[in-house]
Amino acid sequence: MIANEPPKRWLSLLGPSGVGKTHILKQALQCLKASPWRIKTPTGQRGPQIAHIVPATDLQDFAAPRDYAKYDLIYVEDVGSGADQTKGAGAVLRSRIAELLQLRSNRWTMLDANLYRREIEQQIDGRIASRLKRDGSWMVEIPQEVPDFW
């Protein structure tokens, strides 16, 4: 880390279906759950609060983004799933994803999508796309030419 540079706390894997993005992030999540990572508290230490979120199912409640924003680490799987509808439920879901990502600024966050950042910006929501590249986060766009993981 360079002096005075905040740590990179976001990891986004974007690209075609089947290249192993979800597999990699699920493995990373399991390693973190099994690690000795501890959070300092006023009275000692505690284990981290970790959540694995699938937006289409886990963000249906209007309070969910604020609830998940409090976790120490979240993994948001398949950001674009269900958010591609132009009206109704898709619009609500896009708004909740954008709200959650806004609230996660400078907090440990991992996510994947079967779209590239430009496609997320054009097809889903520009607010979501802009949040993928902020706070000096790591965003990896896997080329189309990468063979299927399996």
C-alpha positions as CSV (number, residue, x, y, z in Angstrom):
1,M,0.0,0.0,0.0
2,I,1.3,3.5,-0.9
3,A,1.3,6.0,2.0
4,N,-1.9,7.9,2.4
5,E,-3.7,5.7,-0.1
6,P,-6.9,4.0,1.2
7,P,-7.0,0.2,1.0
8,K,-8.8,-1.3,-1.9
9,R,-11.9,-2.9,-0.5
10,W,-13.9,-3.8,-3.5
11,L,-13.4,-6.7,-5.9
12,S,-15.6,-6.9,-9.0
13,L,-15.3,-9.8,-11.5
14,L,-17.2,-9.0,-14.8
15,G,-17.5,-11.0,-18.0
16,P,-19.1,-13.8,-19.8
17,S,-21.1,-16.6,-18.2
18,G,-19.2,-19.8,-17.3
19,V,-15.7,-18.5,-16.9
20,G,-15.5,-19.1,-13.1
21,K,-16.2,-15.7,-11.7
22,T,-18.8,-16.9,-9.2
23,H,-16.7,-20.0,-8.4
24,I,-13.7,-17.8,-7.5
25,L,-15.6,-15.4,-5.3
26,K,-17.5,-18.2,-3.5
27,Q,-14.1,-19.8,-2.7
28,A,-12.7,-16.5,-1.5
29,L,-15.8,-16.1,0.7
30,Q,-15.3,-19.5,2.2
31,C,-11.6,-18.8,2.9
32,L,-12.6,-15.5,4.6
33,K,-15.3,-17.3,6.7
34,A,-12.7,-19.8,7.9
35,S,-10.0,-17.3,8.5
36,P,-9.0,-15.9,11.9
37,W,-10.2,-12.4,10.8
38,R,-11.4,-10.5,13.8
39,I,-13.2,-7.1,14.2
40,K,-12.1,-4.9,17.1
41,T,-15.0,-3.7,19.3
42,P,-15.0,-1.5,22.4
43,T,-15.2,-4.6,24.5
44,G,-12.8,-6.9,22.6
45,Q,-13.2,-8.7,19.3
46,R,-15.8,-10.5,17.3
47,G,-16.0,-12.5,14.1
48,P,-17.0,-10.6,11.0
49,Q,-20.6,-10.4,9.7
50,I,-20.5,-11.8,6.2
51,A,-23.4,-12.1,3.7
52,H,-23.8,-13.7,0.3
53,I,-26.5,-11.9,-1.5
54,V,-28.4,-12.7,-4.7
55,P,-30.1,-9.4,-5.5
56,A,-33.2,-10.9,-7.2
57,T,-34.1,-12.7,-4.0
58,D,-32.3,-11.0,-1.1
59,L,-33.1,-7.3,-2.0
60,Q,-36.9,-7.6,-2.3
61,D,-37.6,-5.9,1.1
62,F,-37.2,-2.1,0.9
63,A,-35.0,-2.2,4.1
64,A,-32.6,-4.9,2.8
65,P,-30.0,-2.5,1.3
66,R,-29.6,-0.7,4.6
67,D,-29.5,-3.9,6.6
68,Y,-26.8,-5.5,4.3
69,A,-24.8,-2.2,4.3
70,K,-23.9,-2.8,7.9
71,Y,-22.2,-6.2,7.3
72,D,-18.4,-6.3,7.4
73,L,-18.2,-8.1,4.1
74,I,-20.8,-8.9,1.4
75,Y,-20.6,-10.9,-1.8
76,V,-23.2,-9.8,-4.3
77,E,-23.7,-12.6,-6.8
78,D,-24.8,-11.8,-10.4
79,V,-25.5,-8.1,-10.1
80,G,-27.5,-7.9,-13.3
81,S,-29.8,-10.8,-12.6
82,G,-33.5,-9.7,-12.5
83,A,-32.5,-6.0,-12.9
84,D,-32.7,-6.0,-16.7
85,Q,-36.5,-5.5,-16.8
86,T,-37.3,-1.9,-17.8
87,K,-40.3,-1.5,-15.5
88,G,-41.8,-2.7,-12.3
89,A,-39.8,-5.2,-10.3
90,G,-36.6,-4.7,-12.4
91,A,-36.7,-0.9,-11.8
92,V,-37.1,-1.4,-8.0
93,L,-34.3,-4.0,-7.9
94,R,-31.9,-1.7,-9.8
95,S,-32.7,1.1,-7.4
96,R,-32.0,-1.2,-4.4
97,I,-28.7,-2.5,-5.9
98,A,-27.6,1.1,-6.5
99,E,-28.6,2.0,-2.9
100,L,-26.7,-1.0,-1.4
101,L,-23.6,-0.2,-3.4
102,Q,-23.7,3.4,-2.4
103,L,-23.9,2.5,1.2
104,R,-21.0,0.0,0.8
105,S,-18.4,2.7,0.1
106,N,-15.1,1.9,1.7
107,R,-16.5,-1.4,3.0
108,W,-15.3,-4.9,2.0
109,T,-17.4,-5.9,-1.0
110,M,-17.1,-8.6,-3.7
111,L,-19.4,-8.9,-6.7
112,D,-19.8,-10.5,-10.0
113,A,-21.9,-9.9,-13.1
114,N,-22.3,-11.6,-16.5
115,L,-22.0,-8.2,-18.1
116,Y,-19.1,-5.8,-18.6
117,R,-19.2,-2.3,-16.9
118,R,-20.2,-0.6,-20.1
119,E,-23.1,-3.0,-20.6
120,I,-24.2,-2.5,-17.0
121,E,-24.1,1.2,-17.6
122,Q,-26.1,1.0,-20.8
123,Q,-28.5,-1.9,-20.1
124,I,-29.1,-1.7,-16.3
125,D,-28.1,1.4,-14.5
126,G,-25.3,4.0,-14.7
127,R,-25.3,4.4,-10.9
128,I,-24.4,0.7,-10.5
129,A,-21.7,0.9,-13.2
130,S,-20.1,4.0,-11.6
131,R,-19.9,2.3,-8.2
132,L,-17.9,-0.6,-9.6
133,K,-14.8,1.6,-10.2
134,R,-14.8,3.9,-7.2
135,D,-12.6,4.0,-4.1
136,G,-9.7,2.5,-6.1
137,S,-11.4,-0.8,-6.2
138,W,-10.2,-3.8,-8.2
139,M,-12.5,-4.4,-11.2
140,V,-11.5,-7.3,-13.5
141,E,-13.2,-7.6,-16.9
142,I,-12.6,-11.1,-18.2
143,P,-12.2,-11.2,-22.0
144,Q,-14.9,-13.0,-24.1
145,E,-12.1,-15.3,-25.4
146,V,-11.6,-17.0,-22.0
147,P,-12.8,-20.6,-22.3
148,D,-15.6,-21.9,-20.2
149,F,-14.4,-22.8,-16.7
150,W,-15.9,-26.3,-16.7
